[in-house]
Amino acid sequence: MTIQVELNPETEARLISEAAAHGVAVEEYAGELLRAALRPSSSGRGHLTPEEAEELLRGMAEGSEKLPLLPDEAFTRESIYEEPR
């Protein structure tokens, strides 16, 4: 099915930007968004489908490449828990 949607300039710019960030064509990205919006909700089922889990993890990881790398010493018990005084 082919549909036509009118977008305001801000929404169009954001759609183009997000599609580029995901490395897909605008039409493909818009289709993914529409399919995700129409997918049955997982609430109440107690589990996610593999596709829902992948989408959730992808969303959580988005932007993580900008986080600084921490040295191994940052993950020691001493660095996490403060000694009582």
Biopython code that builds the backbone (N, CA, C, O; Angstrom):
import numpy as np
from Bio.PDB.StructureBuilder import StructureBuilder

atoms = [
    (1, "MET", "N", (0.844, -1.172, 0.000)),
    (1, "MET", "CA", (0.000, 0.000, 0.000)),
    (1, "MET", "C", (0.889, 1.235, 0.000)),
    (1, "MET", "O", (1.921, 1.267, 0.670)),
    (2, "THR", "N", (0.499, 2.212, -0.727)),
    (2, "THR", "CA", (1.209, 3.483, -0.763)),
    (2, "THR", "C", (0.314, 4.542, -0.158)),
    (2, "THR", "O", (-0.858, 4.656, -0.515)),
    (3, "ILE", "N", (0.874, 5.324, 0.769)),
    (3, "ILE", "CA", (0.136, 6.437, 1.364)),
    (3, "ILE", "C", (0.990, 7.690, 1.261)),
    (3, "ILE", "O", (2.211, 7.624, 1.112)),
    (4, "GLN", "N", (0.327, 8.819, 1.345)),
    (4, "GLN", "CA", (1.038, 10.094, 1.287)),
    (4, "GLN", "C", (0.752, 10.831, 2.593)),
    (4, "GLN", "O", (-0.400, 10.936, 3.015)),
    (5, "VAL", "N", (1.795, 11.335, 3.221)),
    (5, "VAL", "CA", (1.668, 12.009, 4.508)),
    (5, "VAL", "C", (2.310, 13.384, 4.395)),
    (5, "VAL", "O", (3.439, 13.514, 3.922)),
    (6, "GLU", "N", (1.587, 14.402, 4.828)),
    (6, "GLU", "CA", (2.128, 15.765, 4.853)),
    (6, "GLU", "C", (2.835, 15.978, 6.195)),
    (6, "GLU", "O", (2.244, 15.764, 7.254)),
    (7, "LEU", "N", (4.084, 16.394, 6.145)),
    (7, "LEU", "CA", (4.873, 16.658, 7.351)),
    (7, "LEU", "C", (5.264, 18.123, 7.388)),
    (7, "LEU", "O", (5.534, 18.735, 6.355)),
    (8, "ASN", "N", (5.292, 18.678, 8.595)),
    (8, "ASN", "CA", (5.804, 20.041, 8.703)),
    (8, "ASN", "C", (7.321, 19.984, 8.517)),
    (8, "ASN", "O", (7.912, 18.913, 8.653)),
    (9, "PRO", "N", (7.953, 21.100, 8.211)),
    (9, "PRO", "CA", (9.396, 21.087, 7.912)),
    (9, "PRO", "C", (10.253, 20.523, 9.043)),
    (9, "PRO", "O", (11.245, 19.844, 8.775)),
    (10, "GLU", "N", (9.896, 20.786, 10.299)),
    (10, "GLU", "CA", (10.681, 20.281, 11.428)),
    (10, "GLU", "C", (10.614, 18.757, 11.504)),
    (10, "GLU", "O", (11.631, 18.095, 11.710)),
    (11, "THR", "N", (9.409, 18.205, 11.338)),
    (11, "THR", "CA", (9.241, 16.757, 11.387)),
    (11, "THR", "C", (9.945, 16.097, 10.213)),
    (11, "THR", "O", (10.569, 15.048, 10.372)),
    (12, "GLU", "N", (9.851, 16.697, 9.050)),
    (12, "GLU", "CA", (10.533, 16.157, 7.871)),
    (12, "GLU", "C", (12.041, 16.126, 8.085)),
    (12, "GLU", "O", (12.697, 15.133, 7.769)),
    (13, "ALA", "N", (12.587, 17.208, 8.620)),
    (13, "ALA", "CA", (14.029, 17.278, 8.861)),
    (13, "ALA", "C", (14.455, 16.214, 9.867)),
    (13, "ALA", "O", (15.492, 15.573, 9.699)),
    (14, "ARG", "N", (13.656, 16.030, 10.904)),
    (14, "ARG", "CA", (13.993, 15.030, 11.920)),
    (14, "ARG", "C", (13.925, 13.620, 11.337)),
    (14, "ARG", "O", (14.784, 12.787, 11.625)),
    (15, "LEU", "N", (12.904, 13.349, 10.518)),
    (15, "LEU", "CA", (12.765, 12.045, 9.887)),
    (15, "LEU", "C", (13.969, 11.755, 8.990)),
    (15, "LEU", "O", (14.514, 10.651, 9.013)),
    (16, "ILE", "N", (14.373, 12.729, 8.216)),
    (16, "ILE", "CA", (15.534, 12.570, 7.328)),
    (16, "ILE", "C", (16.798, 12.320, 8.141)),
    (16, "ILE", "O", (17.606, 11.455, 7.802)),
    (17, "SER", "N", (16.960, 13.081, 9.210)),
    (17, "SER", "CA", (18.135, 12.939, 10.069)),
    (17, "SER", "C", (18.183, 11.569, 10.741)),
    (17, "SER", "O", (19.233, 10.928, 10.765)),
    (18, "GLU", "N", (17.066, 11.120, 11.283)),
    (18, "GLU", "CA", (17.012, 9.820, 11.961)),
    (18, "GLU", "C", (17.250, 8.681, 10.970)),
    (18, "GLU", "O", (17.947, 7.719, 11.291)),
    (19, "ALA", "N", (16.681, 8.781, 9.782)),
    (19, "ALA", "CA", (16.894, 7.746, 8.767)),
    (19, "ALA", "C", (18.374, 7.656, 8.410)),
    (19, "ALA", "O", (18.927, 6.562, 8.298)),
    (20, "ALA", "N", (19.008, 8.808, 8.233)),
    (20, "ALA", "CA", (20.443, 8.833, 7.912)),
    (20, "ALA", "C", (21.257, 8.233, 9.056)),
    (20, "ALA", "O", (22.205, 7.483, 8.822)),
    (21, "ALA", "N", (20.885, 8.566, 10.295)),
    (21, "ALA", "CA", (21.601, 8.039, 11.454)),
    (21, "ALA", "C", (21.488, 6.519, 11.543)),
    (21, "ALA", "O", (22.402, 5.854, 12.029)),
    (22, "HIS", "N", (20.365, 5.970, 11.073)),
    (22, "HIS", "CA", (20.163, 4.521, 11.088)),
    (22, "HIS", "C", (20.659, 3.863, 9.792)),
    (22, "HIS", "O", (20.623, 2.640, 9.654)),
    (23, "GLY", "N", (21.117, 4.679, 8.859)),
    (23, "GLY", "CA", (21.682, 4.159, 7.622)),
    (23, "GLY", "C", (20.671, 3.541, 6.674)),
    (23, "GLY", "O", (20.998, 2.616, 5.930)),
    (24, "VAL", "N", (19.439, 4.050, 6.697)),
    (24, "VAL", "CA", (18.405, 3.517, 5.805)),
    (24, "VAL", "C", (17.739, 4.663, 5.059)),
    (24, "VAL", "O", (17.878, 5.826, 5.438)),
    (25, "ALA", "N", (17.017, 4.327, 3.996)),
    (25, "ALA", "CA", (16.282, 5.325, 3.227)),
    (25, "ALA", "C", (15.138, 5.872, 4.081)),
    (25, "ALA", "O", (14.619, 5.186, 4.961)),
    (26, "VAL", "N", (14.760, 7.104, 3.807)),
    (26, "VAL", "CA", (13.691, 7.759, 4.569)),
    (26, "VAL", "C", (12.409, 6.934, 4.510)),
    (26, "VAL", "O", (11.740, 6.757, 5.528)),
    (27, "GLU", "N", (12.063, 6.431, 3.334)),
    (27, "GLU", "CA", (10.834, 5.655, 3.184)),
    (27, "GLU", "C", (10.874, 4.382, 4.024)),
    (27, "GLU", "O", (9.877, 4.002, 4.639)),
    (28, "GLU", "N", (12.028, 3.729, 4.044)),
    (28, "GLU", "CA", (12.174, 2.500, 4.831)),
    (28, "GLU", "C", (12.057, 2.806, 6.318)),
    (28, "GLU", "O", (11.393, 2.076, 7.054)),
    (29, "TYR", "N", (12.704, 3.888, 6.763)),
    (29, "TYR", "CA", (12.657, 4.259, 8.176)),
    (29, "TYR", "C", (11.233, 4.641, 8.589)),
    (29, "TYR", "O", (10.775, 4.252, 9.663)),
    (30, "ALA", "N", (10.537, 5.394, 7.746)),
    (30, "ALA", "CA", (9.155, 5.773, 8.041)),
    (30, "ALA", "C", (8.281, 4.522, 8.152)),
    (30, "ALA", "O", (7.417, 4.441, 9.026)),
    (31, "GLY", "N", (8.505, 3.554, 7.271)),
    (31, "GLY", "CA", (7.764, 2.301, 7.338)),
    (31, "GLY", "C", (8.034, 1.546, 8.630)),
    (31, "GLY", "O", (7.113, 0.990, 9.229)),
    (32, "GLU", "N", (9.309, 1.523, 9.070)),
    (32, "GLU", "CA", (9.665, 0.868, 10.334)),
    (32, "GLU", "C", (8.947, 1.534, 11.506)),
    (32, "GLU", "O", (8.426, 0.862, 12.396)),
    (33, "LEU", "N", (8.931, 2.869, 11.490)),
    (33, "LEU", "CA", (8.254, 3.596, 12.565)),
    (33, "LEU", "C", (6.762, 3.273, 12.601)),
    (33, "LEU", "O", (6.184, 3.076, 13.669)),
    (34, "LEU", "N", (6.159, 3.223, 11.441)),
    (34, "LEU", "CA", (4.729, 2.930, 11.356)),
    (34, "LEU", "C", (4.437, 1.508, 11.823)),
    (34, "LEU", "O", (3.482, 1.281, 12.567)),
    (35, "ARG", "N", (5.256, 0.550, 11.388)),
    (35, "ARG", "CA", (5.059, -0.835, 11.828)),
    (35, "ARG", "C", (5.226, -0.956, 13.334)),
    (35, "ARG", "O", (4.466, -1.674, 13.984)),
    (36, "ALA", "N", (6.216, -0.259, 13.900)),
    (36, "ALA", "CA", (6.435, -0.307, 15.349)),
    (36, "ALA", "C", (5.250, 0.298, 16.101)),
    (36, "ALA", "O", (4.845, -0.209, 17.147)),
    (37, "ALA", "N", (4.701, 1.380, 15.561)),
    (37, "ALA", "CA", (3.560, 2.031, 16.210)),
    (37, "ALA", "C", (2.312, 1.160, 16.158)),
    (37, "ALA", "O", (1.459, 1.249, 17.041)),
    (38, "LEU", "N", (2.196, 0.329, 15.145)),
    (38, "LEU", "CA", (1.007, -0.514, 14.980)),
    (38, "LEU", "C", (1.179, -1.913, 15.557)),
    (38, "LEU", "O", (0.228, -2.695, 15.583)),
    (39, "ARG", "N", (2.384, -2.234, 16.018)),
    (39, "ARG", "CA", (2.643, -3.543, 16.598)),
    (39, "ARG", "C", (1.855, -3.676, 17.894)),
    (39, "ARG", "O", (1.772, -2.721, 18.667)),
    (40, "PRO", "N", (1.279, -4.841, 18.141)),
    (40, "PRO", "CA", (0.542, -5.023, 19.401)),
    (40, "PRO", "C", (1.450, -4.753, 20.587)),
    (40, "PRO", "O", (2.631, -5.097, 20.571)),
    (41, "SER", "N", (0.895, -4.142, 21.602)),
    (41, "SER", "CA", (1.649, -3.810, 22.807)),
    (41, "SER", "C", (2.020, -5.084, 23.549)),
    (41, "SER", "O", (1.245, -6.039, 23.591)),
    (42, "SER", "N", (3.206, -5.090, 24.130)),
    (42, "SER", "CA", (3.642, -6.256, 24.887)),
    (42, "SER", "C", (3.186, -6.194, 26.336)),
    (42, "SER", "O", (3.387, -7.152, 27.082)),
    (43, "SER", "N", (2.575, -5.086, 26.752)),
    (43, "SER", "CA", (2.171, -4.962, 28.151)),
    (43, "SER", "C", (1.140, -6.018, 28.501)),
    (43, "SER", "O", (0.207, -6.282, 27.742)),
    (44, "GLY", "N", (1.330, -6.616, 29.667)),
    (44, "GLY", "CA", (0.400, -7.619, 30.132)),
    (44, "GLY", "C", (0.792, -9.035, 29.757)),
    (44, "GLY", "O", (0.275, -9.986, 30.342)),
    (45, "ARG", "N", (1.684, -9.200, 28.803)),
    (45, "ARG", "CA", (2.085, -10.547, 28.393)),
    (45, "ARG", "C", (3.213, -11.087, 29.247)),
    (45, "ARG", "O", (3.392, -12.301, 29.345)),
    (46, "GLY", "N", (3.975, -10.201, 29.865)),
    (46, "GLY", "CA", (5.069, -10.636, 30.716)),
    (46, "GLY", "C", (6.362, -10.943, 29.987)),
    (46, "GLY", "O", (7.341, -11.334, 30.624)),
    (47, "HIS", "N", (6.400, -10.780, 28.678)),
    (47, "HIS", "CA", (7.637, -11.010, 27.929)),
    (47, "HIS", "C", (7.606, -10.212, 26.623)),
    (47, "HIS", "O", (6.556, -9.755, 26.171)),
    (48, "LEU", "N", (8.779, -10.066, 26.046)),
    (48, "LEU", "CA", (8.904, -9.351, 24.779)),
    (48, "LEU", "C", (9.182, -10.345, 23.661)),
    (48, "LEU", "O", (9.796, -11.389, 23.879)),
    (49, "THR", "N", (8.728, -10.009, 22.478)),
    (49, "THR", "CA", (9.110, -10.803, 21.317)),
    (49, "THR", "C", (10.575, -10.491, 21.027)),
    (49, "THR", "O", (11.083, -9.470, 21.490)),
    (50, "PRO", "N", (11.260, -11.341, 20.276)),
    (50, "PRO", "CA", (12.654, -11.031, 19.933)),
    (50, "PRO", "C", (12.792, -9.676, 19.243)),
    (50, "PRO", "O", (13.767, -8.959, 19.471)),
    (51, "GLU", "N", (11.824, -9.323, 18.402)),
    (51, "GLU", "CA", (11.881, -8.031, 17.715)),
    (51, "GLU", "C", (11.723, -6.882, 18.703)),
    (51, "GLU", "O", (12.418, -5.872, 18.595)),
    (52, "GLU", "N", (10.807, -7.029, 19.672)),
    (52, "GLU", "CA", (10.612, -5.976, 20.679)),
    (52, "GLU", "C", (11.846, -5.830, 21.550)),
    (52, "GLU", "O", (12.241, -4.715, 21.888)),
    (53, "ALA", "N", (12.460, -6.954, 21.916)),
    (53, "ALA", "CA", (13.670, -6.908, 22.739)),
    (53, "ALA", "C", (14.807, -6.233, 21.986)),
    (53, "ALA", "O", (15.534, -5.417, 22.552)),
    (54, "GLU", "N", (14.959, -6.571, 20.716)),
    (54, "GLU", "CA", (16.013, -5.957, 19.906)),
    (54, "GLU", "C", (15.787, -4.452, 19.774)),
    (54, "GLU", "O", (16.728, -3.666, 19.878)),
    (55, "GLU", "N", (14.538, -4.058, 19.546)),
    (55, "GLU", "CA", (14.213, -2.635, 19.435)),
    (55, "GLU", "C", (14.495, -1.907, 20.750)),
    (55, "GLU", "O", (15.029, -0.798, 20.744)),
    (56, "LEU", "N", (14.139, -2.528, 21.873)),
    (56, "LEU", "CA", (14.394, -1.940, 23.185)),
    (56, "LEU", "C", (15.888, -1.769, 23.421)),
    (56, "LEU", "O", (16.331, -0.704, 23.851)),
    (57, "LEU", "N", (16.661, -2.806, 23.144)),
    (57, "LEU", "CA", (18.107, -2.736, 23.342)),
    (57, "LEU", "C", (18.756, -1.725, 22.410)),
    (57, "LEU", "O", (19.673, -1.009, 22.810)),
    (58, "ARG", "N", (18.284, -1.662, 21.166)),
    (58, "ARG", "CA", (18.827, -0.685, 20.215)),
    (58, "ARG", "C", (18.569, 0.738, 20.728)),
    (58, "ARG", "O", (19.445, 1.600, 20.654)),
    (59, "GLY", "N", (17.370, 0.973, 21.244)),
    (59, "GLY", "CA", (17.049, 2.283, 21.791)),
    (59, "GLY", "C", (17.904, 2.634, 22.993)),
    (59, "GLY", "O", (18.327, 3.778, 23.151)),
    (60, "MET", "N", (18.158, 1.637, 23.849)),
    (60, "MET", "CA", (18.996, 1.875, 25.030)),
    (60, "MET", "C", (20.435, 2.179, 24.638)),
    (60, "MET", "O", (21.103, 2.984, 25.287)),
    (61, "ALA", "N", (20.913, 1.537, 23.577)),
    (61, "ALA", "CA", (22.301, 1.715, 23.152)),
    (61, "ALA", "C", (22.506, 2.974, 22.325)),
    (61, "ALA", "O", (23.640, 3.409, 22.125)),
    (62, "GLU", "N", (21.413, 3.562, 21.842)),
    (62, "GLU", "CA", (21.530, 4.736, 20.980)),
    (62, "GLU", "C", (22.284, 5.854, 21.706)),
    (62, "GLU", "O", (21.897, 6.268, 22.799)),
    (63, "GLY", "N", (23.332, 6.320, 21.103)),
    (63, "GLY", "CA", (24.140, 7.393, 21.681)),
    (63, "GLY", "C", (25.257, 6.892, 22.574)),
    (63, "GLY", "O", (26.077, 7.688, 23.029)),
    (64, "SER", "N", (25.313, 5.579, 22.840)),
    (64, "SER", "CA", (26.328, 5.061, 23.762)),
    (64, "SER", "C", (27.746, 5.201, 23.219)),
    (64, "SER", "O", (28.710, 5.171, 23.985)),
    (65, "GLU", "N", (27.878, 5.354, 21.914)),
    (65, "GLU", "CA", (29.221, 5.506, 21.352)),
    (65, "GLU", "C", (29.870, 6.821, 21.800)),
    (65, "GLU", "O", (31.076, 7.009, 21.642)),
    (66, "LYS", "N", (29.062, 7.723, 22.356)),
    (66, "LYS", "CA", (29.587, 9.009, 22.824)),
    (66, "LYS", "C", (30.049, 8.950, 24.281)),
    (66, "LYS", "O", (30.647, 9.907, 24.775)),
    (67, "LEU", "N", (29.782, 7.842, 24.974)),
    (67, "LEU", "CA", (30.178, 7.715, 26.370)),
    (67, "LEU", "C", (31.682, 7.512, 26.467)),
    (67, "LEU", "O", (32.276, 6.858, 25.610)),
    (68, "PRO", "N", (32.305, 8.070, 27.508)),
    (68, "PRO", "CA", (33.752, 7.885, 27.656)),
    (68, "PRO", "C", (34.069, 6.451, 28.076)),
    (68, "PRO", "O", (33.275, 5.806, 28.761)),
    (69, "LEU", "N", (35.226, 5.963, 27.661)),
    (69, "LEU", "CA", (35.694, 4.653, 28.099)),
    (69, "LEU", "C", (36.300, 4.791, 29.487)),
    (69, "LEU", "O", (37.071, 5.716, 29.745)),
    (70, "LEU", "N", (35.956, 3.881, 30.369)),
    (70, "LEU", "CA", (36.475, 3.922, 31.733)),
    (70, "LEU", "C", (37.523, 2.842, 31.923)),
    (70, "LEU", "O", (37.431, 1.771, 31.323)),
    (71, "PRO", "N", (38.530, 3.120, 32.762)),
    (71, "PRO", "CA", (39.551, 2.089, 33.015)),
    (71, "PRO", "C", (38.956, 0.966, 33.869)),
    (71, "PRO", "O", (37.947, 1.166, 34.545)),
    (72, "ASP", "N", (39.574, -0.200, 33.838)),
    (72, "ASP", "CA", (39.101, -1.343, 34.630)),
    (72, "ASP", "C", (39.012, -1.011, 36.117)),
    (72, "ASP", "O", (38.156, -1.543, 36.823)),
    (73, "GLU", "N", (39.893, -0.133, 36.591)),
    (73, "GLU", "CA", (39.891, 0.233, 38.008)),
    (73, "GLU", "C", (38.583, 0.905, 38.434)),
    (73, "GLU", "O", (38.264, 0.931, 39.623)),
    (74, "ALA", "N", (37.842, 1.435, 37.503)),
    (74, "ALA", "CA", (36.580, 2.097, 37.826)),
    (74, "ALA", "C", (35.509, 1.093, 38.239)),
    (74, "ALA", "O", (34.469, 1.491, 38.764)),
    (75, "PHE", "N", (35.738, -0.187, 38.015)),
    (75, "PHE", "CA", (34.736, -1.203, 38.305)),
    (75, "PHE", "C", (35.148, -2.140, 39.439)),
    (75, "PHE", "O", (34.670, -3.272, 39.516)),
    (76, "THR", "N", (36.025, -1.674, 40.307)),
    (76, "THR", "CA", (36.396, -2.492, 41.467)),
    (76, "THR", "C", (35.408, -2.229, 42.594)),
    (76, "THR", "O", (34.731, -1.200, 42.614)),
    (77, "ARG", "N", (35.332, -3.156, 43.519)),
    (77, "ARG", "CA", (34.440, -3.001, 44.668)),
    (77, "ARG", "C", (34.766, -1.711, 45.426)),
    (77, "ARG", "O", (33.868, -0.983, 45.848)),
    (78, "GLU", "N", (36.054, -1.445, 45.590)),
    (78, "GLU", "CA", (36.471, -0.250, 46.331)),
    (78, "GLU", "C", (36.040, 1.036, 45.646)),
    (78, "GLU", "O", (35.734, 2.023, 46.313)),
    (79, "SER", "N", (36.014, 1.031, 44.324)),
    (79, "SER", "CA", (35.633, 2.251, 43.640)),
    (79, "SER", "C", (34.111, 2.441, 43.633)),
    (79, "SER", "O", (33.619, 3.551, 43.430)),
    (80, "ILE", "N", (33.375, 1.351, 43.856)),
    (80, "ILE", "CA", (31.908, 1.447, 43.860)),
    (80, "ILE", "C", (31.368, 1.733, 45.263)),
    (80, "ILE", "O", (30.478, 2.564, 45.439)),
    (81, "TYR", "N", (31.928, 1.022, 46.269)),
    (81, "TYR", "CA", (31.435, 1.170, 47.631)),
    (81, "TYR", "C", (32.421, 1.984, 48.460)),
    (81, "TYR", "O", (33.629, 1.745, 48.432)),
    (82, "GLU", "N", (31.896, 2.921, 49.177)),
    (82, "GLU", "CA", (32.721, 3.744, 50.039)),
    (82, "GLU", "C", (32.906, 3.033, 51.368)),
    (82, "GLU", "O", (31.959, 2.462, 51.909)),
    (83, "GLU", "N", (34.123, 3.068, 51.894)),
    (83, "GLU", "CA", (34.391, 2.456, 53.192)),
    (83, "GLU", "C", (33.714, 3.258, 54.296)),
    (83, "GLU", "O", (33.721, 4.489, 54.258)),
    (84, "PRO", "N", (33.120, 2.565, 55.294)),
    (84, "PRO", "CA", (32.500, 3.302, 56.410)),
    (84, "PRO", "C", (33.539, 4.088, 57.182)),
    (84, "PRO", "O", (34.686, 3.659, 57.304)),
    (85, "ARG", "N", (33.146, 5.219, 57.696)),
    (85, "ARG", "CA", (34.096, 6.076, 58.437)),
    (85, "ARG", "C", (33.904, 5.945, 59.914)),
    (85, "ARG", "O", (34.612, 6.589, 60.688)),
]
sb = StructureBuilder()
sb.init_structure("model")
sb.init_model(0)
sb.init_chain("A")
sb.init_seg("    ")
for serial, (resi, resn, name, xyz) in enumerate(atoms, 1):
    if name == "N":
        sb.init_residue(resn, " ", resi, " ")
    sb.init_atom(name, np.array(xyz, "f"), 0.0, 1.0, " ", f" {name:<3s}", serial, name[0])
structure = sb.get_structure()
